[in-house]
Every structure is written in structure tokens, then in C-alpha cells.
Amino acid sequence: RSAGRPAFHHEVVLAASAMSLDAHPPSPAFWTACMDAQGMLAEKRALVLAMLQQLHSPQEEWVIDEADIQLGFSRLLGSTEQLAQASPEAHKHLVELLTAAIKQEVLSAEFLRSARRMRFGGPIGVELIRKVQRETPMHSRRAWGSGDARQFRSEVRDAVLEYFDARSLDELAQIVDELHLSDKEQAHFLQKMLVIGMEQGQSSVALDAIQGLMGTCWSKDVVQAAFDRLRDIAQDLVLDIPHCREHTTALVAEAVTRNLLDKSYLLLDGTTVV
């Protein structure tokens, strides 16, 4: 504040954030000798974020504003290549710093979406941002108004219906990416897709999506979890989907044929097993 150079406040954010990625102690003080590298990183990260929270507060008359924080972290993301040259672990530490910043609301989840759209740091930066979004699903989802369970279920259904209408894997992948689903939520998403596919008589279309985005949006374990969920609710679906058990068995057989499920998922009589 006394320097009277607000245009350079983002440099303070950049310098402090970059220093927090270095596991070496800032000085040979006694307290630093009690920590290993991970402990030192965690302590530095906590100190930097606490400092930013303090400077970006009414008590300090907003010495550092939101634009300063976002610009500083944007510059940090833009230096991913140099950071990796300085330390092989720098990218991992940057993900940890950004994740903590989002969780402590030093940075907004909207910043991640903007940084990803503008491709700060190039392909490496985009991948790091994706990792942070996966670590902060509820914060990232809150950026576009879907932090509650009911809204989440509504968004899942809307996304699935949109896919069946447009049949675009690219659009589906983008929607799934923006939802930042955990493995459990991905399984719920795929189960919903399979159910709606059966309701509409378009099970093969659902399997096309699962197969097309395998390894990109979900793993084989998630696919199996989705079929487990489908089997568990099959009895409840009978009133809405006649012959639901037969449809489910046919789905499993087709999924095995497409290598979405292992052959061990089938019994000789054609029913499914966990």
C-alpha cells in the first residue's frame, strides 16, 4: 500500500504463489528443520493463501483485489513450462496450490473455466486445470448454479436427453467435462443414459456414447459400476419398462461384445452378476 503501485499488485500474487511451489525452506530457521518436503510445501501453501485472504479483505481495505489475484494466477499458469524445467514436481504442486485456492475461495471456480477456455499455459496448463476441476467438483459445478443434488440430477437428465436428440459425441464429452463428475457420479450418469436408452428404444445409441467416450470421459470400472446400478434398480423399472430384465440382459450381452464389460460379467443363463 505504501509503495503506491497498485498496477503491480498482481506481481506480488505471482511471486508469492511461485515461491510456495518450492519445497526448500525460505531460511535456516529452526522450525523449518522439523519439516520434510511435503510438510514444507503444505506450510508455504497455507501461508501464501492466508496472506492473500488477508490482503483481499475489508480489514485491509482490499489492498489486493480479485483482478490482481486472477492475473497473478494466470501468469503462474502461463509459466508451466518454466516451472517444470525448474522442478519435475512443479506441476503436481501447482495443482495442489490451485485446488487449495479454490476450496478456500481465494480463487473462484469461474476463473478455472475462463483460464481453460483461454488455454492459459497451453496444453499443459489446460490439463492441470482439468485436474484441479476434478479435485473440486462441487466448487466447479457451483460456478454455473448446480451445487445441490436435485439440480445435479436435472442436469444429468438434460445432458442425456440432449445427446439422444443431437447424437453428438463431441457435445456430450464437453457437457460431461463441464460437470466434473466423480467416479460415482459418472456411474450414475451412465446408468441414467442406459435407462433412457431403454425407455426410448435406443439402447444401441446409449452404448455408442459409452463406447465412443471410453477412456476419455470414463473408465471401464465406471462402466461396470453403471451396469451394477442398472441391475440393482431393474425391479423398480418394470412398471415403466416392460421386460426390463430382458432388456438389461441384452444390454449386458451387447456391452460384452463391444468390450465395454468383461466376459466374466455374464452368467451362462444370460443374467448379470456383480
C-alpha positions, 0 to 999 in steps of 0.5 A: 500500500505504501509503495503506491503501485497498485498496477503491480499488485498482481506481481506480488500474487505471482511471486508469492504463489511461485515461491510456495511451489518450492519445497526448500525452506525460505531460511535456516530457521529452526522450525523449518528443520522439523519439516520434510518436503511435503510438510514444507510445501503444505506450510508455504501453501497455507501461508501464501493463501492466508496472506492473500485472504488477508490482503483481499479483505475489508480489514485491509481495505482490499489492498489486493483485489480479485483482478490482481489475484486472477492475473497473478494466477494466470501468469503462474499458469502461463509459466508451466513450462518454466516451472517444470524445467525448474522442478519435475514436481512443479506441476503436481504442486501447482495443482495442489496450490490451485485446488487449495485456492479454490476450496478456500475461495481465494480463487473462484471456480469461474476463473478455472473455466475462463483460464481453460477456455483461454488455454492459459499455459497451453496444453499443459496448463489446460490439463492441470486445470482439468485436474484441479476441476476434478479435485473440486467438483462441487466448487466447479459445478457451483460456478454455473448454479448446480451445487445441490443434488436435485439440480445435479440430477436435472442436469444429468437428465438434460445432458442425456436427453440432449445427446439422444436428440443431437447424437453428438459425441463431441457435445456430450464429452464437453457437457460431461467435462463441464460437470466434473463428475466423480467416479460415482457420479459418472456411474450414475450418469451412465446408468441414467443414459442406459435407462433412457436408452431403454425407455426410448428404444435406443439402447444401441445409441446409449452404448455408442456414447459409452463406447465412443467416450471410453477412456476419455470421459470414463473408465471401464470400472465406471462402466461396470459400476453403471451396469451394477446400478442398472441391475440393482434398480431393474425391479423398480423399472418394470412398471415403466419398462416392460421386460426390463430384465430382458432388456438389461440382459441384452444390454449386458450381452451387447456391452460384452461384445463391444468390450465395454464389460468383461466376459466374466460379467455374464452368467451362462443363463444370460443374467448379470452378476456383480 
